[in-house]
Amino acid sequence: MKKYILPNEVNWYRANMHCHSTISDGSLTIEEIKDAYKSQGYSVVAYTDHEIVLDHSDLNDDDFLAITSSEYSITESLASVPSATGSKGNNPWSRKKTVHLCIYSKDPHNEFQPGADDDSFRWVQGGIHTGKNKCDGYHREYTKESINETIKRCNEAGFLVQLNHPNWSLNDRRDYEGLEGLWGLEILNYATELLTGAEYCPYIYDDMVRCGMHKLHCTMGDDNHNRDKSLTQSFGGSTFIGAKELKYDQIISALEKGEFYCASGKNPPRIKSLYVEDNVIKIDCTEATDIIVTGYGRSWQNVTGNFITHAEFPLRLNDVFFRITVRDMYGNNAHTNYYKVKDFYEEIKQ
């Protein structure tokens, strides 16, 4: 009996889950972003402009869907940043810890801004928030308690909450252990990876799951600002969402249930099918050089070669959790979420 890990008989919609426009600090308008991403085969863009939730459903058509979303920041004060006495070009800002959260509304028309006060709109250009976006008056502070309160308020207001670019944010286990209510982690931030070479971080996803966040999902996004009006920061971090139709409720439902995978590269590897049959994980994909099953802890299985399009691995109870990586000849990677082994393991009667 087949138990599908990724949904079967659905359409796969390519999405950019992290995006900035001229509404905050991007250089392209929302319409220019739509045109650019549609031209590259994308169907979904989450317009996560800083500190403001906006409904862009007027952009929607049969082949394109805008997710109502935003990116929140919670940053420590300069007074708490260690000094770099004697160093040239001392820049305390570069050492300030921060938390950036993408929030995705389950309701496309929900422009309420949970966990925010009037000062939150400092990023927004042209006063677009005036009289349109209500906030609940909560003042965010860089403490574990305040971050969790912000996540809680977002969840209660109907938003999925994702932790973004943990390396750029200087996050380590002390920062993310104990966070509650997160839906996802951004394991590739393409723009920051281009700039720093340090924002591809599936190992942080592994560590967060080991910290007890067993329901955490993983995505990739561009975080495209494209400040020179080029598209160099676009099309490198994608999330592929499985749904019957390109409708808001179906896309959000698929995201909420984890019916997606993410992949790097402008022409990323694709997972065609993924299921368990007779306690064997079976995967079909585009041409790959490596297919890897990562378990919970120091546990893995892998196949390597040229032009691999199918692989099978025994489902092992001792792995507890597992996720799949597909790597192509260009070093691009497709990643699934973590899954519980027991959800797919079948006691076979002899």
C-alpha positions as a printed Julia matrix, in Angstrom:
350×3 Matrix{Float64}:
  0.0     0.0     0.0
  1.34    3.41   -0.98
  1.45    6.2     1.57
  2.25    9.46   -0.18
  4.71   11.73    1.59
  4.17   14.52   -0.92
  0.66   14.79   -2.35
 -0.18   12.84   -5.49
 -2.34   13.99   -8.39
 -1.87   17.7    -7.74
 -0.39   20.58   -9.67
  2.94   21.97   -8.5
  3.09   25.75   -8.23
  6.45   27.5    -7.98
  6.47   30.22   -5.32
  8.73   32.96   -4.0
  7.93   33.17   -0.28
 10.06   36.26    0.51
  9.87   39.4    -1.62
 10.22   43.2    -1.33
  8.77   45.88   -3.58
  8.83   49.67   -3.72
  6.27   49.64   -0.9
  9.22   49.07    1.45
 12.86   48.81    0.37
 12.7    47.02   -2.97
 13.25   48.73   -6.31
 10.53   47.03   -8.37
  6.81   47.75   -8.16
  4.44   44.95   -7.25
  3.35   44.81  -10.91
  6.94   44.58  -12.17
  7.6    41.75   -9.73
  4.53   39.89  -10.93
  5.58   40.21  -14.58
  9.17   39.15  -13.85
  8.21   36.09  -11.83
  5.47   34.96  -14.21
  8.0    35.12  -17.05
 10.14   32.58  -15.18
  7.33   30.11  -14.52
  6.31   31.23  -11.02
  2.67   31.1   -10.01
  2.83   32.46   -6.45
  4.57   35.43   -4.82
  4.32   36.37   -1.15
  4.75   40.17   -1.05
  6.5    40.36    2.31
  7.21   44.08    2.43
  8.65   45.23    5.73
  6.29   45.91    8.6
  3.04   46.13    6.64
  0.37   43.59    5.71
 -1.25   44.39    2.36
 -3.83   42.59    0.26
 -2.59   42.44   -3.35
 -5.35   40.17   -4.65
 -6.03   42.69   -7.4
 -2.9    41.24   -9.04
 -4.38   37.73   -9.18
 -5.27   36.07  -12.44
 -5.66   32.5   -13.69
 -1.89   31.96  -13.58
 -0.78   34.12  -10.66
 -1.57   34.41   -6.95
 -0.32   36.99   -4.44
 -0.09   35.92   -0.8
 -1.04   38.58    1.75
  2.03   38.76    3.95
  4.72   40.87    5.6
  8.17   40.7     7.17
  8.49   41.76   10.8
 11.74   42.59   12.55
 12.62   42.54   16.24
 16.12   43.88   16.88
 18.22   44.32   19.99
 19.27   47.8    21.06
 22.69   49.22   20.27
 23.35   49.49   24.0
 23.42   45.7    24.27
 25.85   45.17   21.38
 29.41   44.22   22.41
 31.95   46.89   21.49
 34.74   46.29   19.0
 37.26   48.63   20.63
 40.24   49.39   18.47
 38.83   47.98   15.25
 38.72   50.17   12.17
 35.39   50.86   10.58
 33.57   49.82   13.74
 29.93   49.2    12.8
 27.82   48.2    15.82
 24.78   47.62   13.57
 26.58   44.69   11.95
 26.69   42.93   15.32
 23.12   43.58   16.43
 21.1    40.41   16.81
 17.69   40.45   15.22
 14.74   38.23   14.43
 12.97   38.59   11.09
  9.63   36.86   10.7
  7.64   36.39    7.53
  3.94   36.18    8.32
  1.47   34.73    5.8
 -2.24   35.42    6.17
 -4.71   32.55    5.8
 -7.28   35.12    4.65
 -6.23   37.11    1.55
 -8.2    40.16    2.69
 -6.85   40.3     6.25
 -4.76   43.48    6.49
 -4.67   43.52   10.27
 -1.14   43.86   11.62
 -0.85   41.75   14.77
  1.91   42.32   17.29
  2.67   45.85   16.06
  2.41   49.47   17.14
  2.41   52.66   15.07
  6.21   52.77   15.03
  6.22   49.5    13.09
  5.5    51.33    9.84
  8.92   53.01    9.71
  9.94   50.95    6.65
  6.89   51.79    4.6
  7.2    54.32    1.8
  4.65   57.07    1.14
  2.44   56.56    4.2
  0.51   53.76    2.5
 -0.58   52.42    5.88
 -2.45   55.59    6.9
 -6.06   54.85    7.74
 -5.88   51.41    6.13
 -3.92   49.02    8.29
 -4.86   48.57   11.91
 -2.41   47.24   14.46
 -2.95   46.01   18.0
 -0.47   48.37   19.67
  1.99   45.76   20.87
  5.58   47.06   21.12
  8.08   44.36   20.14
 11.3    44.01   22.08
 14.3    41.76   21.57
 13.55   39.27   24.34
 12.5    35.64   24.08
  9.24   36.51   25.81
  8.42   39.34   23.39
  9.34   37.31   20.32
  7.08   34.47   21.48
  4.31   36.96   22.25
  4.64   38.38   18.72
  4.44   34.89   17.19
  1.43   34.09   19.38
 -0.39   37.26   18.33
  0.29   36.48   14.66
 -0.98   32.92   15.03
 -4.12   34.07   16.81
 -4.78   36.62   14.05
 -4.63   33.9    11.38
 -1.05   34.01   10.14
  1.59   31.33    9.52
  4.9    32.51   10.96
  8.36   31.79    9.54
 11.84   32.55   10.89
 14.02   34.11    8.16
 17.76   34.07    7.33
 19.02   32.95   10.76
 22.7    33.38    9.9
 22.35   37.01    8.74
 20.28   37.63   11.86
 23.14   36.24   14.0
 20.78   33.65   15.47
 22.16   30.61   17.23
 20.62   27.98   19.49
 20.34   30.47   22.34
 18.02   32.55   20.15
 15.77   29.96   18.56
 15.56   27.27   21.23
 12.32   27.8    23.08
 10.56   29.73   20.33
  6.93   28.63   20.15
  4.37   28.68   17.35
  6.71   28.87   14.36
  5.37   27.29   11.19
  8.56   27.45    9.11
 12.24   28.21    8.74
 13.8    29.8     5.66
 16.73   27.46    4.89
 17.88   29.45    1.84
 17.69   33.21    1.54
 18.94   33.67   -2.01
 19.79   37.39   -1.91
 21.78   37.05    1.3
 23.46   33.87    0.1
 24.67   35.79   -2.97
 26.06   38.56   -0.77
 27.57   36.53    2.07
 27.81   32.88    1.0
 26.37   31.99    4.4
 22.59   31.75    4.14
 22.05   28.19    2.96
 21.4    26.58    6.33
 19.58   23.22    6.39
 21.8    22.36    9.36
 19.93   24.97   11.41
 16.67   23.29   10.42
 18.12   20.0    11.69
 19.13   21.64   14.95
 15.75   23.29   15.48
 14.04   19.94   15.03
 16.47   18.44   17.54
 15.45   21.28   19.88
 11.94   19.84   19.83
 10.31   21.8    16.97
  9.0    18.63   15.37
  6.27   20.34   13.35
  8.57   22.93   11.77
  8.61   23.22    7.97
 11.35   24.54    5.68
 11.13   26.92    2.72
 13.4    28.85    0.38
 12.89   32.41   -0.84
 14.62   35.15   -2.78
 14.34   38.12   -0.39
 14.73   40.1    -3.6
 15.34   43.81   -3.14
 17.09   44.23   -6.51
 18.13   47.72   -5.52
 19.83   48.35   -8.86
 16.57   47.39  -10.61
 18.22   44.27  -11.96
 16.91   40.78  -11.25
 20.15   39.38   -9.86
 18.5    38.61   -6.5
 15.58   36.78   -8.08
 14.7    33.22   -9.07
 17.21   31.4    -6.85
 15.15   30.17   -3.91
 11.84   28.47   -4.68
  9.09   26.67   -2.8
  6.99   24.19   -4.79
  3.43   23.91   -3.47
  1.16   20.98   -4.31
 -2.52   21.85   -4.81
 -5.39   20.92   -7.08
 -5.96   24.51   -8.18
 -4.26   27.88   -7.94
 -6.7    29.22   -5.37
 -5.79   31.08   -2.2
 -7.42   28.67    0.24
 -5.83   25.65   -1.44
 -2.34   27.18   -1.51
 -2.53   28.23    2.14
 -3.93   24.84    3.15
 -1.05   23.09    1.37
  1.46   25.35    3.11
 -0.15   24.81    6.5
 -0.13   21.01    6.07
  3.43   20.88    4.69
  2.41   19.71    1.22
  5.39   21.34   -0.47
  9.13   21.13   -0.9
 11.75   23.79   -1.59
 14.63   23.93   -4.07
 17.6    26.14   -4.96
 18.81   27.4    -8.33
 17.24   29.14  -11.27
 16.53   25.74  -12.81
 16.18   23.69   -9.62
 15.86   19.93   -9.22
 12.26   18.75   -8.97
 10.68   15.98   -6.95
  8.1    14.2    -9.09
  6.76   11.7    -6.56
  7.58   10.66   -3.01
  5.86    7.85   -1.14
  6.35    4.86    1.14
  5.39    1.37   -0.01
  5.97   -1.74    2.13
  8.17    0.35    4.43
 10.37    1.49    1.56
 10.76    5.19    0.72
 10.49    5.62   -3.06
 11.37    8.82   -4.87
 11.2     9.93   -8.5
 12.9    13.17   -9.5
 14.64   15.06  -12.25
 18.25   14.05  -12.98
 20.33   14.06   -9.82
 23.8    13.14   -8.61
 22.82   12.54   -4.98
 19.64   11.54   -3.18
 19.89   11.54    0.59
 17.64   10.52    3.46
 18.57   12.39    6.64
 17.38   10.9     9.93
 17.11   12.32   13.42
 20.69   12.65   14.61
 23.78   11.11   13.01
 21.8     8.96   10.61
 21.54    8.99    6.85
 21.22    6.9     3.7
 22.27    8.0     0.24
 22.77    7.02   -3.37
 25.19    8.79   -5.69
 25.82    8.62   -9.41
 25.05   10.31  -12.69
 21.56   11.09  -13.95
 19.72    9.38  -11.06
 15.95    9.73  -11.41
 14.74    7.07   -8.96
 15.89    5.82   -5.57
 14.6     3.56   -2.81
 15.5     3.46    0.87
 14.25    1.32    3.76
 12.11    3.25    6.2
 13.91    2.76    9.53
 12.14    3.14   12.85
 15.36    4.17   14.59
 15.57    7.28   12.38
 12.51    8.68   14.24
 12.23   11.56   11.74
 13.45   11.84    8.16
 13.79   14.36    5.36
 14.92   14.03    1.72
 17.55   15.97   -0.24
 17.93   15.78   -4.03
 21.12   17.35   -5.43
 21.81   17.93   -9.12
 25.07   18.22  -11.05
 25.12   22.01  -10.57
 25.01   21.78   -6.78
 21.37   22.82   -6.51
 19.33   21.11   -3.81
 15.69   20.19   -3.33
 14.63   19.63    0.28
 11.54   18.16    1.85
 10.23   18.89    5.29
 10.89   16.52    8.18
  8.39   13.69    8.65
  7.73   11.27   11.49
  8.74    7.73   10.59
  5.79    6.29   12.55
  3.32    8.19   10.36
  4.41    6.09    7.38
  5.67    2.85    8.94
  3.39   -0.15    8.44
  3.5    -3.23   10.65
  3.57   -5.97    8.03
  1.91   -9.19    9.13
  3.8   -12.33    8.19
